[in-house]
Amino acid sequence: ASLRKNGERVCCLPVSATPSKDSRKLNTFFGVMVPTILSMFSIVLFLRTGFVVGHAGLLQGLLMVIVAYTIISLTILSICAISTNGAIQGGGAYYMISRSLGPEFGGSIGLMFFLAKVFACGEYVLGLVEAILDVFGSDPESSVSEGLRVLPQGYWYTVLYSSVVLLLCLLVCLVGAHIYSRTAFVILLVVTVSLLSIFISSVAVKPRDFVITHKGSDNQTFHYNASYTGFSANTLRNNLAGYSLDYSTNSVMSFATVFAVMFTSCTGIMAGANMSGDLKTPSVSIPKGTITAVFYTFTVYVLLFILVSATCDRNLLIQDYGFLQKINIWSPFVTIGIFCAALSAAMCAMIGASRILHALALDHLFGLPLAPAAITSNSGNPWVAVLYTWGLAQCVVFAGQLNAVASLVTVFYLLAYAAVDLACLALEWASAPNFRPTFQLFSWHTCLLGILSCLVMMFVINPVYSSGSIVLLLLLLLFLHYRSPTSSWGYISQALIFHQVRKYLLMLDVRKDHVKFWRPQMLLMVANPRSSCQLILFINQLKKGGLYVLGHVQLGDLDSLPSDPVQQQYNFWLSLVDKLGVKAFVDLTLSLSVRQGTQHLLRITGLGGMKPNTLILGFYDSCTPEDFFLQDSAFCDSSMGQGSEGEYNFGVDLPSLQAHFPPVRHVESPRWLSPEEYVGIISDAIKMNKNVCLARYFFQLEGEGKDSKVDGSERTIDVWPLNLLQPGSRDYEDVCSLFLLQMACVLNMSNKWRHARMRIFLNVETESNDQGWVVNEETFRELLRKLRIRASIKIVPWDSVVQHHVQPDGELPAEPTQALSEDFLSAVNSMLMEHSSQATVRFLYLPRPTGHRSQSQQYLAQVEAVTNSLGPTLLIHGVTPVTYTDL
């Protein structure tokens, strides 16, 4: 969509569901920075810092942080570019991708991003339960509860506690995002105090030793000696590298498994973007808030990694993930910090996921299954979407262990980030003038690097999950593509196609054309499609992958009109093309006469090497036109025109399409053009070196529709390559005759005519003393072999026809426009009826019209008499060489 401001076009994204001004209350700090920082601290800050440094060592740990933050920094550049290129509504990342890449990509990636958020929510809840059990869980060695350690431990207990925590998150989210955003600032203050206490403790707390106990798989109990040494060069040296067994999953760690857990701290960069529907100025707040939050969290992680690797021995780091509580000046500082950070991250993920699902539901991409998620409360809170999210997150907590879910969460997020980079890359490569974000610190290089780094890290972390998520994405893409939701958002594919087509059209050099690569490029002139649909469908079969243009001339003078009437008609014609299922372009023009308008179209239709070389006209006769719209169910059944709910029909529904095209001409109504003008159009086309085809009786042709199952096995194509109005001509190899053969052959190659029989009729005078026709027949058979045309040849003696042909004494046949007797024309028609009455379609030689305007009616009368009552017939005059016998 675009708005006009001070005479300039201002690009802005379309609005799917515009929130009221009252619902947009959050500024940059509260709406973006606070949720982003809390989401990025989440569980890794307090519960997995030791895990990462202990298993990977300080050097690899810092490398992981740098790699992770490089990936998200590249993605942030793309987010900032897209979010500053227009108004953003609710749905955050989904809204950005769908409005940039169109419904197929937007819907599939939006659903993947929703799943990522759901899994992250489950992961954060499991982390919180782990922290709760660290403090309140009963001792695995003791059967009696001691002090605060009263909660029984075990898989099902973990699931139970997780369900209770999820229920708490659900209640908060049902109240609304504003309550969360108000409490989020308080939570951030608590987390910041906890952080400060950790840094102060590293100086204030004296060295101490611990004995850590774990329960093994066979009810064995393992004891580990660990110590907090304070700042020590020796401790730092011992913590530089090494991987070992993870006590929570009983599997040996590696770079990939540790990175998967560590990267979950980086999955919060879109927490602010997902609140886009609640922000006052999302295009300002999202870039500023996200970049500040990322820089802040990166600094904290680097300092904390260095701090713990210099003060805690390796056993403490890898055997007790909650060790920060034990080495704090007052352990409740860290405990409260963990609870607050994990709970807020879980709520943030649940709110973000519900907003994405709500946006998906509003866009009707997945139909009925997601339809209830569009329901909101009076205050605008999508409570049904929250319930969907809660239900799925409940399934995730059955995993029982945080580390077990981490890989899947990370893979989903990396795929979503790669999609955001792809959206930005596509916009940049499309070079659309309206893509001019106010944020300029990006290029296609950063987008491409972001995509590649996301995909590489996905497969490093878990090839199986990565392959599965990509397959799921492709299945969703196919589902949405075939469901075909048409939208008014604009399609990036259209911009990219335009960019590429323009490039290739410039490369399509007409000077390099060669006859062996010739193909028909059709301009079919249509007065009223109501009576021409069968012909439109037939020419679609005849085009053989070439250009096909429907042309129409609107009579009028632009000087006497307030605006161009042609512009508003294009959508109706394009909807007609969609209905008929033909692969055609549409070109309309306004002119004082049909002849002049046809000249315009012949000259300017097409571009570069793609211009029409063949003009096709309906026949000028006295037949009463039939209304095809009344016969075809696609034009009669109103249910066919409505489309699925929410589908965008470009402003043309079936009733308006019916109303736009006028009723067919009544038999007594005056015509738009005279016989002289019609013949003049044929002459003009030939002068402009265009081939001409006149189509007669094609309203009788059946089985050309897109739903037809006809394969051609019952069909016959008859070709009469001789100029029947000039019997003295025996040249079967002139340009026009060969063009006739080529067109018949092209039709024989199309889907609905592939199995049709082709017959070629050779007219001979057998009673003359000259036996040259026998030689001609052999020559012609040889020609067909060279041209690889499969057809049966029928010899038709026509001595009885020729005798009616009037000729001056002893002279060769005169001009083709000479007066021919009615007897001769009737005899030719009878011969055609005798041999070709059962054919499905006939190809006849069209003589060149005379240059004398006074003979136009005579010319038309002759052609009409010859083809009278024949059935579907194509009269062809070819002027371009189209056959080639060499390789």
N, C-alpha and C positions, 0 to 999 in steps of 0.2 A: 504494500500500500504506500501511497505517497501523499504528502500534503503540499499545498502551495503557500509559500511564505515570502512576502515581498517580491513576488514574481519568480521565485526560484523553487525548484522541486527539492523537497526535503525528504530524504528516505526515512521511513520508520516501519517497524515490523507490525504486521496486522495483529489485532487484538482478538483473542479467542474468548476471553471472559474478563471484561475489564473490572477490576476491583474498585470499589468506591474509594473516594479520597480518604474517608474516615478509617478505612482498614489499612492504609499505608501510614504507619506511625513511626517506623524505626529509622534511626540515622545510621551513619557509617560505623560508629563505635559499637553501639548496642546491637545493630542488625547484622553486621558482617564480622568485625574484629572479634567480639566476644565469642559467638558460636564457633568461628573458625579456630581460634586458639584452643578452646575447650575440646573441640573435636580432634584436633591434632595432638593434644596432650593425652586425652582419653586414658587408655590403660597402659600404654607403653611407657609413659613417663615414670610412673611409680612402680608398675608391676613387671615390666620387661626390660628395663635398662640393664639390670644385672644379667639377665638372660642373654642379651645381645653382646654385651662387653665380655661376659664370661666365656661364651661359646666361640664368638668370632675373634675376640681379642680387640684391643683398642684400635690397632691400625685398620683391620678389616671392618670394625664397627664404624669408624669414621668414614671409611670408603663407602659403606652402605648408606650412611647419612647423606654423603655428597651425591652418590648416584641417585638416591631417592629424591633428594631435593632438586637435582638437575632435571629429572623427569617432570616433577610437578611444576618447576619454574617454567619449563617450556610450555606446559599445558596452561599455566596461569596467563602467559602472554596471549595465548589463543582465546582464553575466556575473556580477558580484558578487551581484546580487539572486538570480539563479537558483541559483548555487553555494552560497548560504547558506540555501536553502530545503529542504535535505534532504541525505542521504548521496549522494555522487557516486562512481561507479565509473570504471573505465578507459574511455578514449574521449574524454575532455575535452569539447570543444565539441559533438561528435556526440551524446554521452550526454545533455548538457543539452538539446539541441534535440529529440532523439527522445523523451525522457521528458516533455518539456513539450508538444510539438505532435503527438505520435503518430507511428506508423511511416512514413506517406507523406512528411510533411515531413522527419522525422528522417533517413530513409534517403536521400532525394534530396539534401538539403543536406549530409548527412554525406559522400556521395560527391563532391559539389562541393568540399567542404573538403579531402578527401583529395587531389583533383586539384590544388587550390591549393598544398598542401604539396609535392606532387611537383614541380610547376613551380618552386616556390621553391627546392627542393633543387637542381634543375638550374641555376637562375639563380645560386645561391651558388657552385656548382662552377665555372661559367663565369667568375665574378668572381675566384675564386681562381687560375684558370689565367691570366687576364689579368694578375694581380699577379705571378705566377711569370715570365711572359714579359717583363714590364717589367724584371725583374732579370736573368733568365737567358736571355732570348730573343736570338738573333743579330741584329746590326745590319742593317736592311733595305738599307743602302748597301754594306755590306761582304760579300764572299763568304767571308771567312775569319773563323773564330771568334776572339774576343778575350777573354782572361781568363775570367770566369765566364759570359759570354754565349755559351753553346754550344748552346742549344736551337733547332732550326730552327723557323721560323714559317710559318703558313699555315692554311687552314680545316681540312684533315684532320689536321694536327698538333694543332690546338686540340681537335678531337674526341678524338683519341688521349689527350692529356694529361688531358682531362676524364674519360675512361673510367677511367684509372688512379686519379685522385683519388676517383671514385665507388666504385671497388673497395676503396680504403682505408676509406672511410666504411662500406661494407657490412660489412667485417670487424669494425670497431669495434661496429657496431650488432648484429651477430650474437652478439658476446660479451655484450651486454646494456646496459640503460639505466644500471645502477649504475656501470659503468666510466666511461661518458660523464659522469655527474653528478659523479664524483670528479675527473675531469680537467677538467671545466668550470670549477671554481673556480680551478684553476691557470691556465687559459686567460684567465679574467676578470682575474686579477692581471697577466698579461702584457699584455693589452689596456689595462688601466689605466695601467701603466708607459709603454706606447707613447703613450697620450693625454697623460700628464704631460710626456713628452719633447717633444711638439708645442707645448704651451703654453710650456714653458721655452725651446724653440728660437726662438719668436717674439721673445724678448728677447735671447737669447744669440747668434743667428746674424746676421752682418752682411749687408747687401745684396749680391746677386750677380746676374749675367746668365747666361742659358742660350740655346742654340740647339736647337730641337726639330725633329726630322725625322720626316716621315710619308711612306709610300709611297702614291701615288695609284692609281686604277683602271687606268690605262694604263702601269703601271710607271714613272710619273713620280715624282720625289722632291720633296717640298715642305719648305722650311725656314722656321721661325718664330722670331723673336727674342722672348724672354720674360724677365721679371726679377722677382726677389724684392726688394721695396723696404723691408722692415721697416714699422713703423707709420707710415702716411702719410695725411694728410687727402685729398690729391690722388688717391691710389690708391683710397681709400674712395669718393670721388665718382665715379670712373670705373667702379666696380663696382656702381653702384646699379641699372642696368637694361640690357637688350639680349639678343636671341637671335641665334644664328648656326649654322653647319654643324657637325654632330657628326662627328668624324673616324672614329669606329668604325662608323657605319652610313651615312655619306655622305648624310644627310638633314637638312634644316633643322629645328631644334628649335622647340617652342612651349610655352605654359604646360602644355598637356595632356601632352605627351611627357615634359617634365621632371618634372612632378608624378608621373607614373606611376613613374618611376625613384625619385624621392624617397620615394614612399609605401611602397616595398618595405622601408624601414627601420621602418615602423609595423606590418608584418605579423607581428611576433613577439609580440603581446600575449597570444596564447593558448598560448605555449610552456609556461607553467606549468600552464594548464588542461589541456593535452594530456597532462601527466604525472600527471593526477588519480589514476590507478590505482596510482602509486608513492608518493603522499603520505600521511603519517601522518594529517593532519587537513585534507583538501582544502577543506572549507567555511570554515576559518579561514585557511589558507595562501594560497588563490587570490586573495581580495580584497586582503589585506594586501600580499602579495608583488608582485602585478601593479601596484597603484597606486604603490607605492614605486619600482618599476623604471621605470615610465612617467615619473614626475616626474624621476627621475635622468637618463634619456636625453634628455628634452626640454631640460633645463638644459644638458647637454653639447652638443647640436646647436646651440642658439642661440648659445652662447659660441664654438663652433668656426666657425660661419658668419660671425660678426662678426670673428673673428680673421683668417680667410683673406681676407675682402674688404678688410681694412685693410692687409694686408701683401703681397699678391700681385697683380701686374697681370693684366688680363683674359686676355691671350694665354697666360700660364702656366696659368690655371685651365681654359681650354677646350681647350688643345692637349695637355695632359699630365695625365691623370686620376690618375696616380701621383705627382704633384708633391710630396706631403708627404715622400717619401723624400729628395728633393733638397734640401729646406730644413731638414732635421733635423740636430741636433748630431752624431748618429751614425745614419746611414740604416738600419742593421739593426734599430734599435728599431721603426721603422714597418713594415719588411718583415716582421718576426716577428709584429707586431701584426695586419697584414693576413692573413697565413697562418692565424694562430690564430683570428681572428674569423670569417673566411670558412669555414674547415674546421668550426668548432664549429656555425655556423649551418646548414651543410649537414647535419651529423650530427643536429642538433636537429630539422630539418625531416623527415629520413628516419625518425627515431624517432617523432616526432609523427604522421606519415602512417601508419606501420605500426600504431600503436596505434589510430588511427581505423578502419583497414581491419579490424583484428582484432575490434574492437567490432561493426562491421557484419556480419562473418562469424558472430560468436556469436549475433546476432539473426536470422540466416537470412532477411534481407530480399531478397537477390539470388540465393538458391538455390545451385545447383551451381558457377557460375563462381567464387564467393568462398568456397565451403565449405573448401578447403584452408587458407585464411588463418586459420582458427580454431585450427590446430595450434600448440602451444607446446612449448618445451623443458621439461625437468624443473624448471628455475628459474623458469618462467613467461614466458620471452621468446618473443614470437610470430615465430619465425624465418621462417616461410613468408610472412607479411605483409611482413616486411623484404625478402624476395626479390622479391615483387610490386612493392614501391616502388622498389627498385633498378632493376628492368627498365624501368619507365615513366620514371624519371629519366634513364636511359640514352638513351631516345628524345628527351628534351627537349634534351640537350646537342648534338644535331645542329643546333640553331638557330645555334650557333657564336658568337653575340654576346649579351652580357648585356642590352644595351639593347633587343634584338629581342624578348626574352621578358618584359621588365618589365611591359609593358601588360597582357598576359594574366594574369600573376601577380596584379597589382593588382586587376583586374576580378573575378577569382575570389574574392580575399580580401574585397573590398567586398561581394560578394553574400553571402558567409558571415557577415560582420558584420551585414548588414541582416537576415539570418535570425535571428541571436541577439537582435537588438533586437525583431524580430517575435514571437519566443517570449516574451520578457518582456512585451511590450505585450499579447499575447493573455492571458497569465496575469493581468495587472493588470485588463484589461477584463472578464475572466470573473468577477471579484470572488469567487473561491472562498475560503471561510473558511480553508482549509488553505494558502493562499498567503500566508505571513507570514514573509518572509526576515528574518534578523537584520540584514542590511545595508539601511538605509532611505533612503540618499541617491539615490533615483531616483523617477520618476513616469512616467505614461503620456506626458507631454509630452516627456521626454528620450528615451524609446523611439521615439516617432513622429519626432522630430527626427533621431534617429540613422538611422532607415530612409530618410527623405527625403534626408539628406545623402549617405548611401552610394550611393543610386540616382542622384542628380544627378551625383556625381563619377565614377561608372562611365561615364555617357554623355559626360561632358566628356572623359574620358581616351580612350575608344575606343568609339564607338557600335556598330560592327560586332561587336567582341568582346562588348560588353555585351548586345546583342540575342541573339547566339549563345548566351551562357551562360544567359540567362533562358529561351530556347527549350529548351536542354538540361535545365534544371531542371524545366520544365513536362512534358517528355517522361518524365523520371524519375518525376515525381509521378504521371502517368497510368499508367505501368507498374506502380508500387507500388500504386496505387489498385485497378487491375483484377486485379492478382495477389492483392490483398486479404489481406495477412497480418494476422490478428486478434491483438491483443496484450493483455497484462494491465497495460500501463503507465498506462492512463488516457488519454483523448483530450481535448485542449483543445477540439476542435470540439464535444464534448458539453457542456462547460461554457459555451461561447459560445452554442450553440443554446439551452440552458436559459435563459440570460440574456435572449436575444432573444424566445423563445417566451413567457416570463412577461410581458415588456413588451407583446407584441402581444395576448396573451390578456386583459390588462387593458383594452386598447383595443377588444376585441370585445364590444360592448355588446348584450345580449339585447333591450334596449328599442328598438334600432334595426333589429331583424329586419324583413324585408319579404318577402311571399309570392313576389315575382318572383325573389328570390335563394335560395329554399328549396332545400335538398338533403337527401336521406335520410341520417340519422345512425343507424347500426344497432347494436343490442345483440343478438347472437346467443347464445342460451343453449345451451351444449354440455355434455351429460352425459359422453360418452366420445368423444373425437375419432377413435378407431379406426373408428367407424361413421358419423362426420359429415363426413369430409374433403370429399366431393363438395359438400355443402351449404356448407361453409366457403368453398370455391373459387367457388361460384356467387354467394354474397352479396358476395364481393370484386368481382365484375363489376357487381353491382347498386348499389354504394355511390356511384358517380359523384363521386369526389373528396370524399365526406363522411366523417364519423367512422365507424369500424368497430371494434367492441369484441367480443372473444370473452369471454363470461361463463360462470362455472362456480361452482356452489354445492357446497361440501364440507359434508357433514352432520356435526354434532358440537357439543359444548358446551365453550367455552373454560375454563369453571370446572373441568371434570373433566380437563383436559389440562395437561401440564407446560409446553408452549409452543405457539405458534400453528403448526399444521401447514401452513397455506396459504403461509407465506413461502418455504418450501423448494421449493414447486411452480412458482414463477414462471419460473425458468430453463428448466424442461422445456417449459412452454407457449410461451415465447418461441422456443425452439429448434424447436418444431413449426411456429410461424409462419414462421421462416426456411426450413424444409424445404419448406413448401407455397408459399412465395413470395407470401404475401398481405400487403397493407398494413393490418395490424390491430394494435390494442392488446389487452392481456389484463387482465382484472379478475376476481379470485377473491374469494370470501367464505366465511366459516364461519357456519353457521346451523343451528338445530334442524330446519328444514324447507326444502324447495326453494322453496315459495311465499314464505316470509318472506325467504329469501336473494335471490330475484329482486326483491322489493320494495326491498331494500337497494340492489341494483345499479341499478335503475331510478332511484332517488333520488340516489345519490351518484356514479355513474360519470360521468366527464367533468369538465370544469372551465369555469366561466364560460359563454361562448357556445357551447362545444363539449360538448353533452350529448346523449345518444341521444334521438331522437324516435320511433323505431320499434323494437318488440320482435319478434324472430323466434324461433319455437320449432319444433322438430321435431314431427312428428305423433304423436299418441297412438293407436297401433294395435297389432295383434298380429303385424306383420311381423317376421321373424327378422332381426336386424341382421347386416350383413356387415362383415368386418374389412378395411378399406381398406389397412391397413399390410401385409397379405399380398399385395396386388395391385400396389402401387406400388414400382418398383425403388429409388426414393430411400430407402425404409424397409427394403428387403430387402438391398441390396448393402452389405456392411460397408465396402467401400473408399470409399464415398461419405461415410461418417461420420468418417473419420479426419482429413481435412483435410491440408494440406501440412505438411511437417516444421516443427515449431516453432510451428504455428498454435495459438492459444489458443481453446478451444471453450466457455469459460465453465462448465467443469465438467460438460458434458453431451455424452457421445459417443452413438453410435447404439444400442449395446446397453442403456445406461442409459435412453435415451429409450423404447425398446421396452418395457423392464421397468416403467417408471413408470406407464404407462397400462394399466389392467387389461384382461383379455380382454373381448370383447363379451358382452353379456348373453345367457344361454341362454334359449331360447324359454319354458322352464318356470320360469325364475328369477323371484323376486318383484321387483316394480318399486319404484323409489325414491319414486314419488308416485302417488296415487290419481287416478281420473278427476275427482273433486270438486276436488282440489287443482290439477290441470291447468287445468280450466275457471276455477277461482278466479284463477289467474295471468292468464288472458286478461281477466277482469273487472277485476282490479286495474289492469292496464295501461291499459284504456280509461278507468277512473275517473281515472287519473293523466294523462289526455289524451295518451296514447301510441298511435300506430298499431300494429296487431298483424298479423303474418303467420304463418301456419302452413304449414310446408313438408312435403309428402308425396312419397314415392317418388324423392327426389333421389339416392339411391344408384344409380339407373338412368341418371343423366345422365353422359355421357362427353364428353371433349374440353375440360374446364375447367382442366386442369393447366397449369403455367407453361411447359412444353415443348411444349404442343399448338399446332399450326399452324392450328387451326380459325378461319375468318374469318366464319362465320355464314351463308354463302351457301346452305348446305344446310338451314338451320334455319328453323323457323316458331314464332312467338309467337302464341298464341291468347288473346284477352281476352273474358271474358263479364261485362260490367259490370252486368247486372241481378241482383238478389237472387233467385236461383232457388228458394229455399225460401219465397218470398212472392210468388206469381204476380200478385197484385193490384197490386204496386208497378210502376209504369211510368216512374219517375223516373230517367232516365239521367244527370241532372245533379246528383244529390245529392253530398255531400262524399265519401262512400265510393267511389262510381262514378268520380268524377274522380280520386281518389287511385289507384285501380286503373289507370286510363289513364296517369297520370303515371309510375307504377312500371314499366309495360310500356315506355313511351317511354324512360325512363332506361336500362333494360336494352338497348334497341335502339341506344343511343348508345355502348355499351361495346365494347371491341376485338373480343371473340370473338362479338359479336352484331350488329355494325354492318351487316352485309349480310343479316341475317335478314328474312324477310317477317313483317309483323304483320297479323293478321286480328282484326277486332272483330265479335262475333256479337250481333245484336239479336233478342231473342225477341219475337214478335208473335202475337196471336190473330187470325188472318185470317177465321175463320168468324163472328166476332161482327159485328153490324150496324154497330158503331162503326168507322169508317175512320180514326180518329185516329192509328193507327200510321204511316200514310203521312206525315202531317205531322210526327210524331215523328222519322221517319227523316230527313227533310229538315233538320229542326232540328238533329239530331245531326251530320249531314254539315257543316253550317255551323259547329257548335261545333268539330269537328275541324280545320276550316280556320283558325279563330281561334286554336286552340291549337298550330298548326303541327305536327300529328301526322299522319305519313304512314302510312296503313293502308287495307286494303281492308275494306269493310263487307259482312258476310254477313247476310241476313235469314233467320231460322230460325222458321218457323211451329211453335208448340208447343201447339196446341189439344188434341192427343191427350194431352199431358202434363198440362195444366191440369185436364182432366176428372177426373183421379184425386185432385185436391186437395180435401181435406175442409174444408167451410166451414159455419158455422152458417147457418141459413136466412136468405137475403137480406141477410146482413151482409157488410161488407167483410172482407178477410182479417184474421184476428185476430193476436194476438202471434206473432212468428216462432217462439216456443218451443212453440207448440201441437203436439199430437200429429199428426204427418203419417203418412199411410198408407204402408205398405211399397211398395205399387204405385206411388204418386207418386214416392217416392225412387228406385225402380228405373227408372221412366220417365225421370226427369231424368238418371240415370246413363247410360241407354241413348242418350239424345239427345247427351250429351257425348261418348260413345264413338263415335257415328256421325259427328259433325262434327270432333272434335278428337283422334281416336286417333293420327293421324300427326304431331301437333304435337310440337315438342321440349319446350316448357314451356307451361303453361296458367295464366292468372290468373283466379281466381274470387272472387266476392263472399262474404265471410265474415259471416254474420248476427251481431248482437250477442247474447251469451249471456244467459240469464235470470238474475235475481238469486236465484232459488230454488236452493239447494244440491241439493235432491232431484231436480231436472231435469237435472243435469250429465251423467249417463250418457246420457239421452235426446238431449241436444244433440250430444254426441260421436257417438252412433250415427247420427244424421241426416247429419252432415257426412261421416262415414266412408262411409256408404252411397252418397252422391252422388259421391264421388271414387274409389270402389272401382275398382281396376285401370286407372286413367287414365294413369299415368305421371307424370313430374315435374310437380307442381301446387303453386301458391302461392295459398293462401286468404288474402284480405286484408280487414281492416276498418280503414278510414281515418277519423280524427277531425279532422285538421287540413286547412284549405284549402291547396292546393298549386299551383293553376293560376291564371294571370293573363293576360288577353287584351290589356291595354294595353301601351304601351311602358314 
